[in-house]
Structure formats: C-alpha cells, structure tokens
Amino acid sequence: MKKAKNLNELMDLVHEAVYEVDELRACLEHDDEEASIYTPFMDDLDKMLRELHESMASGNYGGVGKGDDLAFMPLFKKHERNIPFRELLRTINATHREGYEA
C-alpha cells in the first residue's frame, strides 16, 4: 500500500482505519470466542485512531516526516498478527514517520 500524497489522503486512510475497527466490532458482536482475540486492543486502538483523525480535522495534527511513530504503534506491534487491517495501519504510520509519497 502506497503512502498518502497529502493530508487529505492521510485523513482518508485514518478514517478508513476507524471504519475497519467499527466493522470488526460489528462482526464480533455475536461471536464471543473470536471477540476474545480482539478485545485486548480494539477499544484503545479505536480511541487512538479517532483522536488522530480529530487532530487532523481540527488542524492540531503535528505533521508528517518527523521520524516518530504514531501513538498506536506500541499497541499495534504487540497485537499486529491479530489485526486484520495491519497493512493500512502500517501505511498510516509510514506516512506520518517518513512523509508524503512523492
């Protein structure tokens, strides 16, 4: 997956990640066994993604290309193999860390 080319594309990617969390949550409403795999990270990841999107929408986002990881990355690294949309999260973080796609 290619990095975002600008802030609008990055916001779209973050919005897509929020949507993926919502979809995952909806799928798990009736499957307690599967839910136990995702509950250790889902609420925190959801909160962090929504806060990131809000910071971008409100103009408070610190910007890209500064070399630091986003706040969700420690949680992501701990649960990466259980996150179905991990490539999307990697792309969001890579754009944040390295800058927009040229």
For each residue, the residues with C-beta under 8 A, 3 or more apart:
1: 87 88 90 91
2: 91 101
3: 91 94 95 98 99 100 101
4: 7 9 10 12 13 91 92 95 100 101
5: 9 100 101
6: 9 10 100
7: 4 10 11 56 61 64
8: 11 12
9: 4 5 6 12 13 100
10: 4 6 7 13 14 56 64 92 95 96 100
11: 7 8 14 15 53 56 57
12: 4 8 9 15 16
13: 4 9 10 16 17 88 91 92 95
14: 10 11 17 18 49 52 53 56 92
15: 11 12 18 19 53
16: 12 13 19 20 88
17: 13 14 20 21 49 85 88 89 92
18: 14 15 21 22 46 49 50 53
19: 15 16 22 23
20: 16 17 23 24 84 85 88
21: 17 18 24 25 42 45 46 49
22: 18 19 25 26 46
23: 19 20 26 27
24: 20 21 27 28 38 42 84 85
25: 21 22 28 29 42 46
26: 22 23 29
27: 23 24 31 34
28: 24 25 31 34 35 38
29: 25 26
30:
31: 27 28 34 35
32: 35 36
33: 36
34: 27 28 31 37 38
35: 28 31 32 38 39
36: 32 33 39
37: 34 82
38: 24 28 34 35 41 42 82
39: 35 36 42 43
40: 79
41: 38 44 45 75 78 79 82 83
42: 21 24 25 38 39 45 46
43: 39 46 47
44: 41 47 48 72 75
45: 21 41 42 48 49 72 75 76 83
46: 18 21 22 25 42 43 49 50
47: 43 44 50 51
48: 44 45 51 52 70 71 72 75
49: 14 17 18 21 45 46 52 53 72
50: 18 46 47 53 54
51: 47 48 54 55 71
52: 14 48 49 55 56 61 70 71 72
53: 11 14 15 18 49 50 56 57
54: 50 51 57 58
55: 51 52 58 60 61 62
56: 7 10 11 14 52 53 61
57: 11 53 54
58: 54 55
59:
60: 55
61: 7 52 55 56
62: 55 66
63: 66
64: 7 10 95 96 97 98 99 100
65: 97 98 99 100
66: 62 63 97
67: 97 98
68: 96 97
69: 73 93 96 97
70: 48 52 73 92 93 96 97
71: 48 51 52
72: 44 45 48 49 52 75 76 89 93
73: 69 70 76 77 93
74: 77 78
75: 41 44 45 48 72 78 79
76: 45 72 73 79 80 83 86 89 93
77: 73 74 80
78: 41 74 75
79: 40 41 75 76 82 83
80: 76 77 83 86
81: 86
82: 37 38 41 79
83: 41 45 76 79 80 86 89
84: 20 24
85: 17 20 24 88 89
86: 76 80 81 83 89 90
87: 1 90 91
88: 1 13 16 17 20 85 91 92
89: 17 72 76 83 85 86 92 93
90: 1 86 87 93 94
91: 1 2 3 4 13 87 88 94 95
92: 4 10 13 14 17 70 88 89 95 96
93: 69 70 72 73 76 89 90 96 97
94: 3 90 91 97 98
95: 3 4 10 13 64 91 92 98 99 100 101
96: 10 64 68 69 70 92 93
97: 64 65 66 67 68 69 70 93 94
98: 3 64 65 67 94 95
99: 3 64 65 95
100: 3 4 5 6 9 10 64 65 95
101: 2 3 4 5 95
102:
